[in-house]
Amino acid sequence: MSAATFLGLPDAGRNADLTLVCAPYDLTSTYGKGAERGPEALLAASNAVETWDEEVDVDLESLRYSVWRPDDAAAFGAQSPESMAAQLTDVHRELLADGKPTLGLGGEHSISFGQFTALHERHPDLAVLQVDAHLDLRDSYDGSKHNHACIAARFADAGVELVQVGMRSCSREEAERVKREQRTVYWGRDVAGKVAYHREVLARLAERPVFVTVDLDGLDPSLVSATGTPEPGGLDWFDITRLLRTVGRHCKVVGADITELAPLGNGLSRPSEFLAARLAGKMVSYFWIEGPTLVSR
């Protein structure tokens, strides 16, 4: 049986407008496991997604897609997070050389660093929008600075503008860093069901190229239960889609990813998998069809 393509469309190879980069990695997660199965589950679910976006009034078939997978998924998943990030940096660097965006599919949230590094090389003024339940601002965790719990710390240490939305949990260390660095966090309890804060988000992203990273635990677990740490009280479907569409309309999104889908097996996580696939389609619609431009700068 052949591997699933995005939306069931033919793989366009090097002629693609957008490449989906699969990162089946779950080595550093510390609670629920299974995120290494996330990329393939999302792609399989995407084959049941309508290509017509009824909200944006566009057809996802207007773009050509390709899927990158590691040659040896088991070996990819067994390497250190540092080695994994370095490999993904090389992959995204090569794909971005044509000026086309990439959409990363995780995998735990540590996979974002490789794509971020490649994008930051091309765009020194890069900004990051992170949708998540957790701050991920620990300097290190379990002996690694590239643990999934540290990804936002790596963004912040790189000096980029970091906008965090939907958070509902953090450690004392992270809370102290937020206070010390006077960081603005859009906590889930303050923004769920609201849109007024979108103006502040846009002002912070300003004229910068933007990398959007979505940890699916940013959504309420009633919508996405198949994720490593399903924190209660998250964003709903329209919270996240309204935010992402606003960003897509006003910002130059040069890359994005979806992380932390951890399929449960036996069809139990089909709603989570389908939501992730629908979200991938929405991101394509918002950022690279309806949005300002497909080509990154």
Secondary structure, DSSP 8 states (H G I E B T S, - for coil): -----GGG--B-GGG-SEEEEEE---SS--SS--GGGHHHHHHHHHTTS-SEETTTTEEGGGS-EEEE--S-HHHHHHS-HHHHHHHHHHHHHHHHTTT--EEEEESSGGGHHHHHHHHHHH-TT-EEEEE-SB----S-BTTBTTSGGGHHHHHHHTT-EEEEEEE-B--HHHHHHHHHTT--EEEHHHHTT--TTHHHHHHHHTTSEEEEEEEGGGB-TTT--SSSS--SS-B-HHHHHHHHHHHHHHSEEEEEEEE-----STTTTHHHHHHHHHHHHHHHIIIIISSS-SS--
